[in-house]
Amino acid sequence: MLALVVASPQAPGGDGKAPLVIDGLRLINGTQIYCKSIGTGIPLLIVHGGPGLDHSYFLPQMTQLADTYELIFFDQRGCGQSSVHVDSAAMTVNLMGHSWGGLLAMLYAIKHGDRLNSLILVNSTPPTSALRDSSIRIMAGRTTPADSAQEASVIQTAEFKRREPSAVREYFRLMFRGMFHDPHDEEELTLTFRPDYAERSALLKYLARDTTLRRYDLLSQLESVSCPVLIIGGDSDLVPPASNEAIHRHISGSQLVIMKNCGHFPFIETPAQFFPAVRTFLQKVQDR
C-alpha cells in the first residue's frame, strides 16, 4: 500500500463520485519513487514521457478511465517528486507508455513480456534511433520563427538560467506547441516543475552518456512480444508513420490505430477517439 490517502482533485468517475486517490513515496531498488493510484478496478500502469517530465501531464484528462481501471502513475528516477539522489551508474499488469515512456515500455516488454497482460504504446518514441532522429528533424521543422525567437528570449532570462519552474514551464510550452495538431490545444497541457529542477536536469544528462540510446534498433527483439498490443499514433504527430507501422509489423497480432487531426497528445487533442479505443482494447484483453 502507498502511504497517503488524499481527497481527489480530479474529475469524477462514471458514478459522479470523485475517484479514490492514493499517493506517496515508495523505496524501490534503493531510491524513493513517487507513485499515484487513481480509481479502482483492473490495474493500468501508465509511464510518462520526457525524459525530465513527470506523470502530471496526463492529468486531469486520463482520469476519464478511473471509473473502470486503477490508474497507476509514477515519476521516473530523478523526475517529479521521486528522489533526486540516484546512483547515476546504476504481478502481471496492463502497461501504457507515452512518448519516451513508450520506448521504456517496449524495452520492458522485450525483457519481461511474461509479466505483461497487455501493452499500449501511445505516440511512442520510435523503435530505432534512425526513426527517432527523423522525429527530431520533423519537430525542428515545425518550430516557427516566432516560437524560436520566444524560446531564445526565455533562455536568456535570469529566471531560466536559474531553472526557476515558471521559466522552465514557459520554455517547454513553446517547445511542445509544434507537437499539437492545433497549437492552441497546448494550453490544456499540464506541466509541473519542482524548485529543484536544475539539480534534476543535471542528473538526466547522464542519459546522454548511454551509448545504447545513441544507436539502437529494437525491431527484431519486438518480435518476441506475445501479449496483446495496441499502438496509437496521430496523423499530425512528429513521430513518422513509418515508426508505428514498423512496430505493428514486428509484433504479431498487434493493433494499430491512427487518430485523425491529432498530434503527440491524443488524450488531450482527440479524447473522443482515444479513450474509446483504449477501453475497447482493454475490454477485449479482459474477455480473452
C-alpha positions in Angstrom: 0.0 0.0 0.0 1.1 3.6 -0.6 1.5 5.9 2.3 -1.1 8.7 1.9 -4.8 8.8 1.0 -6.0 12.2 -0.2 -9.2 13.7 -1.5 -9.2 13.6 -5.3 -8.9 16.9 -7.1 -9.5 15.1 -10.4 -12.6 14.6 -12.5 -15.4 12.5 -11.0 -15.9 8.9 -12.1 -18.8 7.5 -14.0 -21.0 7.3 -10.9 -20.5 11.0 -10.2 -18.2 10.4 -7.3 -14.6 11.5 -7.2 -12.2 8.5 -7.8 -10.1 7.3 -4.9 -6.6 8.7 -5.0 -3.6 7.1 -3.1 -0.2 8.6 -3.4 3.2 8.7 -1.7 6.8 7.6 -1.9 8.0 4.0 -2.1 11.5 2.7 -1.8 12.2 0.8 -5.0 15.7 -0.5 -5.9 17.4 1.8 -3.5 15.7 5.1 -4.4 12.4 6.8 -3.4 9.9 6.7 -6.3 6.7 8.8 -6.2 3.6 6.7 -7.1 0.0 7.7 -7.5 -3.0 5.4 -7.9 -6.4 6.8 -9.1 -9.6 4.8 -9.2 -10.3 1.2 -8.6 -10.6 -1.8 -10.9 -8.2 -3.6 -13.3 -4.7 -2.1 -12.9 -3.3 0.0 -15.8 0.3 1.2 -15.3 1.0 4.5 -17.2 4.6 5.5 -18.0 5.3 9.2 -18.7 7.5 10.7 -21.4 10.4 13.1 -21.3 12.9 12.4 -20.1 12.6 15.1 -17.4 8.8 15.4 -17.2 6.6 13.7 -14.6 3.2 12.0 -14.5 1.3 15.2 -14.0 0.9 16.0 -17.8 -1.5 13.0 -18.0 -3.9 14.8 -15.6 -6.8 15.5 -15.5 -7.5 14.0 -18.9 -6.6 10.4 -18.1 -8.9 10.2 -15.1 -11.7 9.5 -17.6 -10.5 5.9 -17.3 -10.6 5.9 -13.5 -14.3 4.7 -13.4 -13.2 1.3 -14.7 -9.5 1.0 -14.1 -7.0 1.6 -11.3 -4.6 4.1 -13.0 -1.1 3.7 -11.6 1.3 6.6 -12.3 4.9 7.0 -11.1 7.6 9.6 -11.5 10.7 8.1 -13.1 14.0 8.3 -11.3 15.2 11.8 -10.9 11.8 13.2 -12.2 8.9 14.9 -10.5 8.6 14.0 -6.8 10.9 10.9 -7.0 14.2 11.2 -5.2 16.9 13.1 -7.0 19.5 11.1 -5.1 20.1 8.4 -7.6 23.2 6.4 -8.4 23.9 7.6 -11.9 25.7 4.3 -12.8 23.3 2.5 -11.7 2.4 -9.4 -10.9 1.0 -9.2 -14.5 -0.1 -5.8 -15.5 -1.6 -3.7 -18.3 1.1 -1.3 -19.3 0.7 2.0 -21.2 3.7 4.1 -22.3 3.6 7.5 -23.9 6.4 9.1 -25.9 9.7 8.3 -24.1 7.6 6.2 -21.8 6.7 4.1 -24.9 10.3 3.3 -25.5 10.7 2.2 -21.9 7.6 0.1 -22.2 8.9 -1.6 -25.3 12.2 -2.4 -23.5 10.2 -3.8 -20.6 8.0 -5.9 -22.8 11.1 -7.4 -24.6 12.8 -8.3 -21.3 9.8 -9.1 -19.1 7.0 -10.0 -21.5 5.8 -12.8 -19.3 4.8 -10.2 -16.7 2.5 -8.2 -19.1 -1.2 -8.7 -19.6 -1.2 -6.2 -22.4 0.8 -3.3 -23.8 -0.4 0.1 -25.1 2.0 2.3 -26.9 0.8 5.9 -27.3 2.8 8.1 -29.7 5.9 6.2 -28.7 9.4 7.2 -29.2 10.5 5.2 -32.3 11.9 1.7 -32.0 15.1 2.7 -33.9 17.5 5.6 -33.5 17.2 6.3 -37.2 13.4 6.9 -36.9 13.9 8.8 -33.7 16.3 11.2 -35.5 13.7 11.6 -38.2 11.2 12.7 -35.5 13.7 15.2 -34.2 14.1 16.7 -37.6 10.3 16.9 -38.1 9.9 18.7 -34.7 12.6 21.2 -35.6 10.9 21.9 -38.9 7.6 22.7 -37.2 9.1 25.4 -34.9 8.0 28.7 -36.3 10.4 31.7 -36.4 8.2 33.4 -33.8 8.4 30.4 -31.4 12.2 30.2 -32.0 12.5 33.9 -31.1 10.4 33.4 -27.9 12.4 30.3 -26.9 15.6 32.3 -27.3 14.2 35.1 -25.3 13.2 32.8 -22.4 16.6 31.0 -22.4 18.4 34.4 -21.9 16.4 35.3 -18.8 18.0 35.1 -15.4 14.9 33.0 -14.2 15.6 30.3 -16.8 19.3 30.2 -16.1 18.4 29.5 -12.5 15.9 26.9 -13.8 13.0 28.5 -12.0 9.8 26.5 -12.5 7.8 29.3 -14.2 10.5 29.9 -16.8 11.1 26.2 -17.4 7.4 25.8 -17.9 7.2 28.7 -20.4 10.1 27.2 -22.4 8.5 23.7 -22.6 5.2 25.2 -23.6 6.8 26.9 -26.5 8.7 23.7 -27.4 5.6 21.5 -27.2 3.4 23.8 -29.3 4.6 22.3 -32.5 3.6 18.8 -31.3 -0.1 19.6 -31.4 -2.3 19.5 -34.5 -3.9 22.7 -33.2 -1.3 24.7 -31.4 -4.0 26.2 -29.2 -4.6 22.8 -27.6 -1.2 23.2 -25.9 -3.0 25.4 -23.3 -4.6 22.2 -21.9 -1.3 20.5 -21.2 -0.4 20.3 -17.5 3.3 21.0 -16.9 4.7 20.7 -13.4 8.3 21.5 -12.5 9.8 21.5 -9.0 12.1 24.1 -7.5 15.0 21.6 -7.6 14.6 21.2 -11.4 18.2 22.4 -12.1 19.6 19.5 -10.0 17.2 17.0 -11.6 18.1 18.3 -15.1 21.8 17.9 -14.4 21.2 14.3 -13.3 19.3 13.4 -16.5 22.3 14.5 -18.6 23.8 11.1 -17.6 21.4 9.6 -20.1 23.4 11.2 -22.9 26.3 9.1 -21.9 24.4 5.9 -22.5 25.6 4.6 -25.8 22.6 2.3 -26.2 20.5 5.4 -26.6 22.6 6.9 -29.4 22.2 4.0 -31.8 19.6 1.3 -31.2 17.2 -0.9 -33.2 14.6 -2.9 -31.3 12.6 -4.2 -34.2 13.9 -7.8 -34.3 13.5 -8.0 -30.5 9.9 -6.8 -30.6 9.1 -10.0 -32.5 9.3 -11.8 -29.1 6.4 -9.7 -27.6 3.4 -12.0 -27.4 0.9 -10.1 -25.2 -1.9 -8.1 -26.9 -0.5 -4.8 -28.1 -2.3 -1.6 -29.1 -0.3 1.0 -31.0 -1.8 4.5 -31.1 -0.4 7.4 -33.2 -1.6 10.7 -34.5 -1.8 11.7 -38.2 -0.1 15.1 -37.3 2.4 13.6 -34.8 6.1 14.3 -35.1 6.7 10.6 -34.9 6.6 9.5 -38.6 4.0 6.9 -39.7 6.9 4.6 -40.6 7.7 4.2 -36.9 4.2 3.0 -35.8 3.9 0.8 -38.9 7.3 -0.8 -38.1 6.3 -1.7 -34.6 3.0 -3.0 -35.9 4.8 -5.3 -38.5 7.2 -6.7 -35.9 4.6 -7.5 -33.2 2.4 -10.3 -34.4 -1.3 -9.6 -33.8 -0.8 -6.0 -32.7 -3.5 -3.4 -33.5 -2.6 0.0 -35.0 -4.9 3.0 -34.6 -4.1 6.4 -36.0 -6.0 9.3 -34.5 -7.2 11.9 -37.1 -6.4 15.6 -36.6 -4.1 14.6 -33.7 -0.5 15.4 -32.8 1.5 14.0 -29.9 -1.1 14.1 -27.1 -4.2 12.2 -28.1 -5.7 12.2 -24.6 -5.8 16.0 -24.8 -6.4 16.5 -28.6 -8.8 13.7 -29.5 -10.3 12.3 -26.3 -13.4 11.1 -28.2 -11.2 8.8 -30.3 -8.6 8.0 -27.8 -10.5 6.8 -24.7 -12.9 4.5 -26.6 -10.0 2.9 -28.4 -8.2 2.2 -25.1 -11.4 0.9 -23.4 -12.3 -1.4 -26.3 -8.8 -2.8 -26.4 -8.6 -3.5 -22.6 -12.1 -5.0 -22.6 -11.1 -7.5 -25.3 -8.0 -8.3 -23.3 -10.1 -8.9 -20.2 -12.6 -11.1 -22.2 -9.9 -13.4 -23.6 
